[in-house]
Amino acid sequence: RLLAIHNKITSIAVRAEREPSVYEQLVKCEIAWINYYWQEGSSGKGKDDFREIERLATQVRQLYQRGDIEDIIFLSVGGSDLGARALHLALRSGAYYNLRRSRDAPRVHFTGDNFAPDELAAILDSIDINKTLLVPISKSGSTAEPFASYSFFKDKLIQALGKDRYASRIIAVTGLNKDSLLFKENEEISTFLGLLPV
């Protein structure tokens, strides 16, 4: 059933680019997909995933309000990167949100879609690593570009907070199995602030 909904969404999305009137149909199909995931997908696991996202969002909000978190860095590539960027742009005015003097949430940065050392250095220069949350997004945890960026910022986090505390500043979105390097790190080395399925 989920595959049928996905295929319908894909075919409508292609038409929606040419026919704006098809957009409403696309939205209805996307809502059907979310409803299916919420109610039936993965044996109802969707509800648990959404509850965990809400719990983590509340926790991050509290960390921000206490002054413990000032920045969030999303480390991803492809659809994971584009989806997060699109939501940020739609809900927070994109890059301009970081420039606002008054904000109700942490500044948001995106990287991991390339190996550009200048980009990583610029982000590092604009944040306080002690007050930064990393969100690596990778099903395998080993996709080259996000893994390189994650390794760079994780090393800086370990230098700042120590090996025993760095994981409290990471929410990993990954495959929840032993094939994922992020899952293994969470299991073997330390416990992340959050672990969500990709």
C-alpha positions in Angstrom: 0.0 0.0 0.0 2.8 2.4 0.9 4.5 1.7 -2.5 1.3 2.4 -4.3 0.9 5.8 -2.5 4.6 6.6 -3.2 4.2 5.8 -7.0 1.1 7.9 -7.2 2.8 10.8 -5.5 5.8 10.6 -7.9 3.6 10.5 -11.0 1.5 13.5 -9.7 4.6 15.4 -8.8 5.9 15.2 -12.4 2.5 16.5 -13.6 2.4 19.2 -11.0 5.5 20.8 -12.4 3.6 21.3 -15.7 0.1 21.8 -14.4 -0.3 23.9 -11.2 -3.9 22.7 -10.7 -2.5 19.2 -10.0 -0.8 20.5 -6.8 -3.8 20.0 -4.6 -3.9 16.3 -5.7 -0.3 16.0 -4.8 -0.9 17.4 -1.3 -3.8 15.0 -0.8 -1.5 12.1 -1.7 1.3 13.3 0.6 -1.2 13.5 3.4 -2.4 10.0 2.6 1.2 8.8 2.9 1.7 10.5 6.3 -1.6 9.1 7.5 -0.6 5.6 6.4 2.8 5.9 8.1 1.2 7.3 11.2 -1.5 4.6 11.5 -0.3 1.5 9.8 3.3 1.7 8.5 5.9 -0.3 10.3 3.2 -1.7 12.6 2.2 1.7 13.8 5.8 2.7 14.5 5.1 6.1 12.9 3.4 7.3 16.0 6.4 6.3 18.1 8.7 8.2 15.6 6.6 11.3 15.8 6.5 11.2 19.6 10.3 10.9 19.7 10.6 13.9 17.3 8.3 15.9 19.5 10.3 14.9 22.6 13.6 15.9 21.0 12.2 19.2 19.7 11.0 20.0 23.3 14.4 19.1 24.7 16.3 21.2 22.1 13.9 24.1 22.8 14.7 23.8 26.5 18.5 23.6 25.8 18.1 26.8 23.7 16.1 28.6 26.4 18.7 27.8 29.0 21.5 29.1 26.7 23.1 25.6 26.3 22.4 25.5 22.5 22.8 28.4 20.1 23.4 26.6 16.7 22.3 23.4 15.0 24.3 22.0 12.1 22.6 19.6 9.7 25.1 17.3 8.0 23.5 15.7 5.0 23.4 15.3 1.2 20.8 14.9 -1.5 17.2 14.6 -0.5 18.0 14.6 3.3 19.7 18.0 2.8 17.2 19.5 0.4 14.2 18.5 2.6 15.7 20.1 5.7 16.7 23.2 3.8 13.2 23.5 2.3 11.5 23.2 5.7 13.9 25.8 7.2 13.3 28.2 4.3 9.5 27.8 4.5 9.2 28.0 8.3 12.1 30.2 9.3 12.9 32.6 6.4 16.0 30.5 5.5 19.4 32.1 5.8 17.9 35.4 7.0 16.7 33.7 10.2 20.3 33.4 11.4 20.8 37.1 10.9 17.9 38.2 13.1 18.8 39.7 16.4 15.9 38.1 18.2 15.2 34.5 17.5 13.0 31.9 19.3 15.2 29.0 18.3 18.8 28.2 17.5 20.5 29.3 14.3 20.5 26.7 11.6 23.4 25.7 9.3 23.6 23.2 6.5 26.7 21.4 5.3 27.8 17.9 4.4 26.9 18.2 0.7 30.6 18.8 -0.2 34.1 18.6 1.2 34.8 22.4 1.1 37.2 23.2 3.9 36.4 26.9 3.5 32.7 26.2 4.2 33.5 24.1 7.3 35.9 26.7 8.6 33.4 29.5 8.0 30.7 27.7 10.0 33.1 26.8 12.8 34.2 30.5 12.9 30.6 31.7 13.3 29.6 29.3 16.1 30.5 28.4 19.7 31.1 24.7 19.3 30.4 24.3 23.0 26.8 25.4 22.3 26.2 23.5 19.0 24.0 20.5 18.2 25.0 18.2 15.3 22.4 16.5 13.2 24.0 14.0 10.9 21.6 12.4 8.4 22.7 9.3 6.6 21.1 5.9 6.2 24.4 4.1 6.3 26.2 6.7 8.4 29.1 6.5 6.0 28.0 8.6 3.0 31.3 10.3 2.0 30.4 14.0 2.1 28.3 14.1 5.3 30.6 11.7 7.0 33.6 14.0 6.4 31.8 17.0 7.7 30.4 15.0 10.7 33.9 13.8 11.5 35.3 17.4 11.4 32.6 18.8 13.7 32.6 15.8 16.0 36.3 16.1 16.5 35.8 19.8 17.5 33.0 18.8 19.8 35.1 16.2 21.5 37.9 18.7 21.9 35.5 21.2 23.5 33.3 18.9 25.6 35.4 15.7 26.0 34.7 12.1 24.9 32.2 11.6 27.8 29.9 14.5 26.9 30.2 15.1 23.1 27.3 12.7 22.3 24.9 14.8 24.3 25.1 17.3 21.4 24.2 14.8 18.6 20.9 13.8 17.2 21.6 11.2 14.5 19.1 10.4 11.8 20.2 7.0 10.3 19.3 3.4 9.7 18.6 1.8 13.0 20.7 -1.3 12.4 24.3 -2.5 12.8 25.1 -1.5 9.1 24.9 2.2 10.1 28.1 3.7 11.4 26.1 6.3 13.3 24.0 3.5 14.9 27.1 1.6 15.9 28.7 4.8 17.4 25.5 5.3 19.5 25.6 1.7 20.7 29.3 1.2 21.2 30.9 4.5 22.1 28.2 6.6 23.8 24.6 7.5 23.7 23.4 10.4 21.5 20.9 13.0 22.6 18.6 11.4 20.0 18.6 8.6 17.4 15.9 8.7 14.7 15.1 6.5 11.7 16.0 7.8 8.3 
